[in-house]
Amino acid sequence: MEKIPILKMGKLLLVTIQVDLYDRLAEALEADLVQMINKTGAQGVLIDISAVSIIDSFMGRIIGNIATMSKILDAETVVVGMQPAVAITLIELGLPLTGVYSALNVEKGMSLLQGKINLKETGFIPEDDGDTE
Amino acid sequence: MTVVREIDVIPFRNRIKETAAKMGMGLVNQTKLITAASELARNMLKYAKGGKVLIEVISKGRENGIRLVFKDEGPGIPDIALAMKDGYSTGKSLGLGLPGTRRLVSEFNIETEIGKGTTVTIIKWKNG
């Protein structure tokens, strides 16, 4: 089975999805990523989806899962490079991906993650995302 | 086109993309159509062990579009109104598949018979 590579870059894990996603591949990525975070102690995960032309409810859910699981393992997730047509479709589908940080491109995503990690290290604890229940 | 394995959805999505691109459908509508098709194909695989999909180019007046007919011989859906509700799922999904799909396409029709199967027809107009 094909696999989506996960690269380690300092404190970050970098995932670039260059292939068409299907369910099992997305599930495998979820499992691999969580294991990698655990193994490397990474503090941030950057997922580049600029080459992904379709995200349906299943794959959207996996992205949301990855963000939530990483958070529990003390790592932040940023999704970068979503194509505009994909964003429009996700919203109409009814999947707003709340709780997933996003950035326009890899560079901006990196600095967003770096900023979050710096905040953590300087002892300042950022507030929760604001979703109070 | 037959969709019986999960991996079949990739050539299936590509085929729709080709058809849509050839008729000059815009990228947003293409993406909506392919996403809708992907949801329906998953449903077919999950609940009916796969099925057949007919892809056709149709026209109404001056408007062109693509019609997809998903036909399976699965167990059927006992309560369509419930299945079309946001957030309802008998599986472990988010329950966005059917209602989400309906929002993404121009026309949506579902027919089901318990024990015989389900047929879902969707149409996406080029400019719709």
Chai-1 contact restraints between the chains, C-beta under 6 A:
chainA,res_idxA,chainB,res_idxB,connection_type,confidence,min_distance_angstrom,max_distance_angstrom,comment,restraint_id
A,D20,B,I10,contact,1.0,0.0,6.0,A-B,restraint_1
A,Y22,B,E6,contact,1.0,0.0,6.0,A-B,restraint_2
A,Y22,B,V9,contact,1.0,0.0,6.0,A-B,restraint_3
A,Y22,B,I10,contact,1.0,0.0,6.0,A-B,restraint_4
A,D23,B,E6,contact,1.0,0.0,6.0,A-B,restraint_5
A,R24,B,E6,contact,1.0,0.0,6.0,A-B,restraint_6
A,I54,B,I34,contact,1.0,0.0,6.0,A-B,restraint_7
A,I54,B,T35,contact,1.0,0.0,6.0,A-B,restraint_8
A,I54,B,S38,contact,1.0,0.0,6.0,A-B,restraint_9
A,D56,B,T35,contact,1.0,0.0,6.0,A-B,restraint_10
A,D56,B,S38,contact,1.0,0.0,6.0,A-B,restraint_11
A,D56,B,E39,contact,1.0,0.0,6.0,A-B,restraint_12
A,S57,B,L94,contact,1.0,0.0,6.0,A-B,restraint_13
A,S57,B,L96,contact,1.0,0.0,6.0,A-B,restraint_14
A,R61,B,L94,contact,1.0,0.0,6.0,A-B,restraint_15
A,A85,B,L27,contact,1.0,0.0,6.0,A-B,restraint_16
A,A85,B,V28,contact,1.0,0.0,6.0,A-B,restraint_17
A,A85,B,T31,contact,1.0,0.0,6.0,A-B,restraint_18
A,I88,B,V28,contact,1.0,0.0,6.0,A-B,restraint_19
A,T89,B,T31,contact,1.0,0.0,6.0,A-B,restraint_20
A,T89,B,K32,contact,1.0,0.0,6.0,A-B,restraint_21
A,T89,B,T35,contact,1.0,0.0,6.0,A-B,restraint_22
A,E92,B,R103,contact,1.0,0.0,6.0,A-B,restraint_23
A,E92,B,L104,contact,1.0,0.0,6.0,A-B,restraint_24
A,L93,B,L96,contact,1.0,0.0,6.0,A-B,restraint_25
A,L93,B,G100,contact,1.0,0.0,6.0,A-B,restraint_26
A,G94,B,L96,contact,1.0,0.0,6.0,A-B,restraint_27
A,G94,B,G100,contact,1.0,0.0,6.0,A-B,restraint_28
